[in-house]
Amino acid sequence: MAPTASSAAREGKTRRAIVKLLKTEGALDSSRLARRLRLTPMAVRQHLYALQREKLVTAEERPVPLGRPAKHWQLTPEANRLFPDAYAELTLALVGAVGAAFGPAGIQRVLESRSASQRADYGSRIPASAPLEEKLRALARIRTEEGYMAEVTRAGEGFLFVERHCPICAAANACQGFCSTELELFRAVLGRGAHVERTEHIIAGDRRCVYQVSPASAVAPGRARTGVIPLRRSSKPHP
């Protein structure tokens, strides 16, 4: 029997929920997915196999203390098309055209202009006098609106600012300047009272971009504010 429109809509909603969980949390097994979605593991596996046929997820077996290895599911690079890409093809074409017409200096001017515009926009929406945590949560809301799936969590004396999706990934791969200007953007918006370092980077193969943000008073005196923690290169392709 062919699925009804309502059942097809439910299946689509469930599969979107699975994809979102894998995007935000990384590899998960079907049992954990089932608990989060309040479904049976068998139902979740059926959806996963359907997503696998569409080449949107892949599985790897991981050992467990007892019994057979458990399958952990993660997104494939093809799944990126399900998330905002900020007009990737057009952006790449424009970056290439600017580079061809004006050279590296022209691209740098474009990046600086974009960064200045973002600083003005973010600065108008994030009070300069606000506490650091309030600034970070406002920044996360803005970045989420732009497609970065951002969130803030406490980490010791500071915070982790996490972006689980990069809507300009194609452009950033073609021109690393996009990433360097964004790091400086965060430092400018959060102010001199914050120390910002990038510790994970999608472009380097990580699943997400992570920024460690600490109050300047909590940073060791000899540690340069402009320093960046060396990125670890992931051995797995990010989903």
N, C-alpha and C positions, 0 to 999 in steps of 0.2 A: 504494500500500500504506500502510495506517495505521501510524503510528509505534508501536513496542512501548513497554511501560512503561519498560524500561531506557533506550531511546534518548531518550524524552521526559524522563527524569530527567537524562540527560547534557546535553541541550539546556538544561534549566532551570538546571543548575549552571553551564554556560558563560555563560548570559545574566546570571546573578547575579554572576559574576566580572567580566563586562564592566561592568555597572552599578557595581560597587564600585570598579573602576579609574577610571571616569569621575568618580565621586564624590570619590575621594581625590586624583586628579591633574588633574582638569579636562579640557578638550577634548583629544582624541587622534585621530590618524588610524588607519585600519584596519591599516596596516603595523606601527605601534608596538604596537597592541593585539595583533596576531598574534604578534609577538615575545615579548611578555610572557606570553601564554597558550599559546605553543608550538603555534599553529595556523596554517593557511594564511590569507593575507589574504582569499581568496575565502570561506572558511568563516566568518571573522569578519564579513565584510560581510553574509552571509546572516542571521546573528544580529542584526546592527545593523538591517537592513531589517525584521526581525520586531519588534524593539523600537520602531522608528519607527512601524510600523502600530498599535502599542499606545499611541502618543503618549508614550513614555517617553524617547526620544532625538530630537535634531534635529541637522542637519548644516549647516555653513557652509563655503564654499570659500575657501581661503587660497592666495595666490600662492606658487609655489616658483621657485627660480632657473632651472630648466629644465623644460619640459614643461607639461602641463595643471595647473591648480590642484588642490590636494589637499583632499579633504573631511575636515574635523575634526568629530568627533562630541562632543556634550555632552548632559547630562541636561536634561530639561524640568522645569518646576515640578511637573508631575503625578508625576514619579518620587519626590517626597518621600514619597509614601504607602508606598514600599517600605522606608522607614527608620523607626526608632522615633519616635513623635510625642508620647510622654508624655501620652496621653489629651487631645489638643488640644481637642476639642469640650467635654469636661467642664471642662477648665481655663478655657477662655474663658467658659463659663457661670458658673463660680464667681467669676471676676474681675468679670464684669458684675453678679452678684448682690451681691457685697461693695460694689462701687462704688455701686449703687443704694441699698443699705441704710445704708451708713456713710460714703459720700462718699470723697474722696481720702485723708482721714486714715485711714480704715479700710483702704484698700488699702495705704497706707504701713506700717501696723502689721503687716499680713499679710506684706509683703515683708521687714520687719525680723525677724519671727519665723522666716520661712523661712531667711533668711541666718544667723541665730544658730544654728539647728539644723544647717545645713551646716557652719558654722565648727567646731562641737563635733565633728561626725562626721569632717570632714577632719583636724582637729587631733589626734584620737585615732589617726589612721592615718598621719600624717606627722610624724616626730620634729622638734621645734622646733630641736634642735641639729644636725640633718643638714646637709651641704653643700647649696648651692642646687641643683645639678644633681640630686642625689638627691631633694630635695623635689619638683622639677618632674616627675621621672619617676614618682614616687609619685602626684602629682596627675593626671598623664596616665592612669595605670592606673584611678584612681577615676572620672575623667570618662568614660573609654571604657566602663566598666561601666554608666554612666548613659546611654550612647547618643550621646556627643559625638564619637566617633572621634578622640580626641586623641593628639597625639604631640609630641615635643620634638626640636629640632635645634639644633646649635651655630650661632651667628652672631656672629663676631668675639669680643669679650670676654664676650658674653652668650649668650642663647638665644632661639629662637622657640618659643613654645607655640602649637600650631595645633589648632583644633577644626574638623573638616571637616563636621560635621553639628550641627544645633541641634534637639534633641528637644522644646524648648519654644518653637519659632519662632513658632507661632500666638499663644501667650500674650505673647511678647516684642513682637510687632508691635502687639498690643492695649495693652500696658502696658510702656513703655520702662524702668520701674523694675526689671524683671527683669534687664536687661542691666547697669544701673549697680550693682546689688547684687552681681552676679557679679564685676565688675571689683574692687570693694572686697573681696569674698571672697578673691580670689586674692592681693591685697596683704596681707590679714591673715594668711592661711595661710603665705605665703612669708616673712613677717616684714620687719622694718625694714631688713634687709640687702639687700633686693631692690627694684629700681625696675621697676614694671610699667606698660606703656602698651599700649593697644589700637590696632593699626594697620590692621586690616581687620575688617569687620563684616558678617555675613550680612544683618542688618536694613537696612544701608545699600546692599544690592545686591551685595555681594561674594560670592564663591563659598565663603568660609570665614571664620572668626574667627581673627585672629592677634594674639598678645600678644608684644610685645618685652620681654624680661626681662633686666635687667642687674644686676650687683652694684652696690650703692649707691656703692661706692668708685670705680666706673668712670664715674659720671654727673657731668657738669659741675656745679660748685657752684651756679650760678645757675638750674639747671633744677628746677622744682618737682616734688616726688614725685607730686603728685596730677594733674599735667598729662596730657592725652591728645593724642596726635598726631592732627591733623585727619583725618577719614576721607575717603578718596577715593570718590566716587560712581561706581560701575561703570555703563557704558553698556549692559551686557548683563544680562539677568535671570539670577540664579544658578540653577544646576540643583538 
